[in-house]
C-alpha cells in the first residue's frame, strides 16, 4: 500500500457575511453540519479525498479558439505547453495508482505534439481516455485525420457545444464556430460516434457539453438533452450519447466579463444561495486530481486556474509513491459552482 503523503491544510475560520474570507477559506475537518451552515457563513464545507479514479491533465493553454466564457483563458497566442519529461510520467502514474480514466484538456489538448502518443500509451494500459474537444479543432488543416485517430483508439469525446442555436454559439465563440462544430460532429458521426446498437450500447461515445451563455444556472440536464437531441437531429442529422450541463465558474475570463457588466457579485451570490449539500459526496474533486502543464497538482481544474494548491502532494511524480486518499481538499467560494442547483462536474449534473 502506498503511503499517504499529505499535510493538513491550515484551518481558517470565516466570518458571517465576509466576502473576503470566502476567497481564502481552507478548512480541514469534515463536519456534516457545515452543509447548511455554509449559506449563513459564506464558507464552503470542508472536504476530503476519496479513492483516486481520474487523472485530469491540462496539456497546455494553446487553442484555436478564444471563447469569452473560458475559465482557462486559452487562445491561439498562448504558448504554455507540457514538456516531454512530464508527459512521460503520465502513463507511469496511471499504472502506479491503478487509475482507470485519463481526462485530457487544455486549451485544445489535440494541439500538443505529444497528444497522440499519450493517448496510445494510456489505451495500451487499458485506461479509458477522454478528449475534451471543442469540435472546430477537427477542421484545422493539420488535424484532418484527428477524428479517425480518436475513433481508432476508442477515445471518449466530450464535445463542447454551448447551444444548439447558431447565433448563440457564434456570439460566444466567434463567427462560423457553430457551422464548424456541426461539421465536426458529422465527421464523428460518420465514424460511428454517438450511434447506439440494438443492445443499447455505443462503442464510440460522444457526449456534448453545455454551459449557460451568461450568469445563470444550467437548466435541468435531462430536459435540455431532449431539446438538443431533437433540434440537432431534425435540423442537422447529428446524433450523440449524452448531454452534460456545466455551470460557469466565476474565475478568469468569465469573471472578468461579469465584473465589467457589474454582475460578478450577484452571480457569486446566486451560486451560494443555491448550494445543495446533497451534492457534496459527488463533487469531482473527491475522485479526480488535476495536473497543470507544468506537472503541478491541484484538487480540480478550477483550483488550478486560481493557483490554489493541493495538500502536500506538489508534483505529478509524487503520485508514483503517494496515495492522496483522505487528504483535505482546498475549497473556496468558487466551489459553490459545483454544488449549486442540480450540481456541476466534469461529468455533468450531479442530481
C-alpha positions in Angstrom: 0.0 0.0 0.0 1.3 3.4 -0.9 2.0 5.9 1.9 -0.4 8.8 2.4 2.0 11.7 1.8 0.0 14.8 2.5 -0.2 17.6 5.1 -3.2 19.1 6.8 -4.3 22.4 5.3 -4.3 25.4 7.7 -7.7 25.9 9.2 -9.4 29.2 8.5 -12.4 30.5 10.3 -14.6 32.7 8.1 -16.9 35.3 9.5 -20.5 35.7 8.7 -21.0 37.9 5.6 -17.3 38.2 4.9 -16.8 38.1 1.2 -13.0 38.4 1.6 -12.9 35.3 3.8 -14.5 33.2 1.1 -11.5 33.6 -1.3 -9.2 32.3 1.4 -11.1 29.6 3.2 -9.2 26.3 3.5 -10.9 24.1 6.1 -9.6 20.9 7.4 -12.0 18.7 9.3 -15.3 17.5 7.6 -18.4 18.4 9.5 -21.8 17.5 8.1 -23.5 20.4 9.8 -21.5 22.8 7.6 -23.7 21.8 4.7 -26.4 24.1 5.9 -24.1 26.5 7.8 -22.3 27.4 4.6 -25.1 29.6 3.5 -25.0 31.6 6.6 -21.3 31.9 6.9 -20.3 32.1 3.2 -17.9 29.2 3.8 -17.8 26.2 1.6 -18.0 22.9 3.6 -14.7 21.1 4.3 -14.0 18.1 2.0 -11.6 15.2 1.9 -10.5 13.0 -1.0 -11.8 9.5 -1.7 -10.1 7.0 -4.0 -8.4 8.5 -7.0 -10.1 7.3 -10.2 -9.4 10.0 -12.7 -6.3 11.9 -13.7 -7.2 15.1 -15.4 -4.3 16.6 -17.4 -4.1 20.1 -18.9 -1.6 19.7 -21.7 -1.4 23.5 -22.3 -3.3 26.7 -23.0 -2.9 26.9 -26.7 -6.3 26.7 -28.5 -7.7 27.5 -32.0 -10.5 29.5 -30.3 -10.7 32.2 -27.6 -14.1 31.8 -26.0 -15.3 34.5 -23.7 -16.6 32.0 -21.1 -13.3 30.1 -20.9 -12.1 29.8 -17.3 -8.6 28.8 -18.6 -8.1 31.9 -20.8 -6.9 29.7 -23.6 -6.3 31.1 -27.1 -4.2 30.9 -30.3 -1.5 33.1 -28.9 -0.9 31.1 -25.7 2.4 29.2 -25.7 2.3 27.2 -22.4 2.7 23.5 -23.1 3.7 20.4 -21.1 7.2 19.3 -21.6 8.2 15.7 -22.8 9.6 14.7 -19.4 6.4 15.5 -17.6 4.3 13.9 -20.3 6.3 10.7 -20.0 5.3 10.5 -16.3 1.6 10.2 -17.0 1.5 6.5 -18.1 3.7 5.6 -15.1 1.4 7.4 -12.7 -1.7 5.7 -14.3 -0.1 2.3 -13.7 1.3 3.1 -10.2 -2.0 4.3 -8.8 -4.2 2.0 -11.0 -6.1 5.0 -12.3 -8.8 3.9 -14.7 -9.5 7.2 -16.5 -7.3 9.8 -18.2 -9.1 13.1 -18.9 -7.2 15.3 -21.4 -8.0 19.0 -21.5 -6.4 22.4 -22.4 -6.7 24.7 -24.4 -7.2 22.3 -27.2 -5.2 19.2 -26.0 -5.0 17.8 -29.5 -2.6 20.6 -30.5 0.1 19.2 -28.2 2.6 17.2 -30.3 2.6 14.5 -27.6 -1.2 14.1 -27.5 -1.5 11.1 -29.8 1.4 9.1 -28.3 0.0 9.8 -24.8 -3.4 8.5 -25.9 -1.9 5.4 -27.4 0.1 4.7 -24.3 -2.9 5.1 -22.0 -5.1 2.9 -24.1 -2.4 0.2 -24.1 -2.7 0.2 -20.3 -6.5 -0.3 -20.7 -7.2 3.2 -19.4 -10.4 5.0 -20.6 -9.3 8.2 -22.3 -11.5 11.3 -22.5 -10.7 14.1 -25.0 -12.3 17.4 -24.2 -12.7 18.6 -27.7 -14.0 21.9 -29.0 -15.1 20.3 -32.3 -13.7 23.1 -34.5 -10.2 21.6 -34.0 -11.3 18.7 -36.2 -11.4 21.1 -39.2 -7.9 22.6 -38.7 -5.6 21.9 -41.7 -3.1 19.8 -39.7 -5.8 17.8 -37.9 -7.8 16.3 -40.8 -7.1 12.8 -39.5 -7.8 13.6 -35.9 -11.4 12.2 -35.8 -10.2 8.9 -37.3 -7.4 8.6 -34.8 -9.8 9.2 -31.9 -12.1 6.5 -33.3 -9.3 4.0 -33.8 -8.2 4.5 -30.2 -11.9 4.3 -28.9 -11.4 7.7 -27.2 -14.5 9.2 -25.4 -15.1 12.6 -27.0 -16.5 15.3 -24.7 -17.5 17.9 -27.3 -18.2 21.4 -26.1 -21.3 22.9 -27.7 -22.8 25.7 -25.6 -26.1 25.9 -27.5 -28.0 24.3 -30.5 -28.7 27.8 -31.9 -26.1 29.2 -34.3 -26.3 32.8 -33.2 -25.7 32.0 -29.6 -22.7 29.8 -30.3 -21.1 32.4 -32.7 -21.7 35.1 -30.1 -19.7 33.2 -27.5 -17.1 31.6 -29.8 -16.8 33.7 -32.9 -18.3 33.9 -36.3 -18.5 30.5 -38.1 -17.9 28.5 -34.9 -21.3 26.8 -34.9 -21.1 25.7 -38.6 -17.6 24.3 -37.9 -18.9 22.5 -34.8 -21.7 20.8 -36.7 -19.3 19.7 -39.4 -17.0 18.3 -36.6 -20.0 16.4 -35.2 -20.9 15.0 -38.6 -17.3 13.8 -39.0 -17.5 11.9 -35.7 -21.0 10.5 -36.6 -19.7 9.1 -39.9 -17.1 7.2 -37.9 -19.7 5.7 -35.6 -19.6 8.1 -32.7 -22.9 8.6 -31.0 -24.5 5.6 -32.6 -26.3 3.0 -30.4 -26.6 -0.7 -31.4 -29.6 -3.0 -30.9 -28.4 -3.8 -27.3 -28.4 -0.1 -26.4 -24.6 0.1 -26.3 -22.2 2.5 -28.0 -18.7 1.6 -28.9 -17.7 5.2 -29.6 -19.0 7.6 -27.0 -19.8 11.1 -28.0 -21.1 13.5 -25.3 -22.0 17.1 -25.7 -21.0 19.7 -23.0 -23.3 22.7 -22.4 -22.7 25.8 -20.3 -25.0 28.7 -19.9 -24.5 31.8 -22.1 -24.4 34.1 -19.1 -24.6 34.4 -15.3 -27.3 31.8 -14.7 -27.5 28.2 -13.5 -27.8 25.4 -16.1 -31.3 24.2 -16.8 -32.3 20.6 -15.9 -29.9 18.3 -17.8 -32.4 15.7 -19.0 -34.9 18.2 -20.4 -32.1 20.1 -22.2 -30.7 16.9 -23.6 -34.0 16.1 -25.2 -34.1 19.6 -26.7 -30.6 19.2 -28.1 -31.3 15.7 -29.4 -34.5 16.9 -31.2 -33.0 20.1 -32.7 -29.7 18.7 -33.8 -31.2 15.5 -35.1 -34.0 17.1 -37.1 -32.1 20.0 -38.5 -28.6 18.7 -38.9 -28.9 14.9 -38.7 -26.5 14.8 -35.7 -26.6 12.1 -33.0 -24.9 11.9 -29.7 -25.0 9.8 -26.5 -25.5 12.3 -23.6 -25.6 16.0 -22.9 -23.7 17.2 -19.8 -24.5 20.5 -18.2 -21.8 22.5 -16.5 -22.1 25.7 -14.6 -19.8 28.6 -15.5 -17.2 29.3 -12.7 -16.7 32.9 -11.7 -13.0 32.9 -12.4 -10.6 34.1 -15.1 -12.1 35.3 -18.4 -15.7 34.7 -17.3 -15.2 36.5 -14.0 -13.6 39.5 -15.9 -16.6 39.7 -18.2 -19.0 39.6 -15.2 -17.0 42.3 -13.4 -17.3 44.6 -16.4 -21.0 44.1 -16.6 -21.4 44.6 -12.8 -22.8 41.0 -12.4 -19.9 39.3 -10.6 -21.2 39.8 -7.0 -24.8 38.8 -7.9 -23.7 35.7 -9.8 -21.5 34.6 -6.9 -24.4 35.2 -4.6 -26.7 33.1 -6.9 -24.3 30.1 -6.6 -24.1 30.4 -2.8 -27.8 30.8 -2.3 -28.5 27.6 -4.4 -25.9 25.4 -2.6 -27.2 21.9 -2.2 -25.3 19.9 0.4 -26.6 16.7 -1.0 -24.1 17.0 -3.8 -21.0 17.1 -1.6 -20.4 13.4 -1.8 -20.4 13.5 -5.6 -18.2 16.6 -6.4 -15.5 15.7 -8.8 -12.5 16.7 -6.5 -13.2 13.7 -4.3 -12.1 11.2 -7.1 -10.2 13.4 -9.5 -6.8 15.2 -9.3 -5.8 17.9 -11.8 -2.4 18.3 -13.3 -1.3 21.6 -15.0 1.0 21.9 -17.9 4.0 22.3 -15.5 3.1 19.0 -13.8 1.9 20.6 -10.6 -1.1 19.0 -8.8 -4.4 20.6 -7.9 -7.7 19.4 -6.5 -9.6 20.4 -9.6 -9.2 22.4 -12.9 -10.7 25.5 -11.3 -8.3 25.5 -8.4 -5.5 25.1 -11.0 -6.5 28.3 -12.6 -6.6 30.1 -9.3 -3.2 28.7 -8.2 -4.9 27.0 -5.2 -2.6 24.0 -4.5 -3.4 20.5 -3.2 -2.4 19.5 0.3 1.1 18.1 0.5 1.3 16.5 -2.9 3.1 19.0 -5.2 4.2 17.4 -8.4 2.9 14.7 -10.7 5.9 12.5 -9.7 4.6 12.5 -6.1 1.8 10.2 -7.2 4.3 7.5 -8.1 4.8 6.9 -4.4 2.0 8.6 -2.5 -1.7 7.9 -2.3 -3.8 11.1 -1.9 -6.9 9.3 -0.4 -8.0 11.0 2.7 -6.2 14.3 2.0 -8.1 17.6 2.7 -9.3 19.4 -0.3 -8.6 23.1 -0.8 -12.0 24.9 -1.0 -13.2 28.5 -1.5 -16.2 30.5 -2.7 -16.0 29.3 -6.4 -16.7 25.7 -5.2 -20.4 26.7 -4.8 -20.4 26.5 -8.6 -20.2 22.7 -8.3 -23.0 22.3 -5.7 -25.5 25.0 -6.8 -28.8 23.8 -8.2 -28.5 20.4 -9.8 -24.8 20.4 -9.3 -22.0 20.5 -11.8 -18.9 18.4 -12.5 -16.8 17.2 -15.4 -19.4 14.5 -15.9 -22.3 16.9 -15.9 -25.1 17.5 -13.4 -24.9 15.7 -10.1 -28.7 15.5 -9.4 
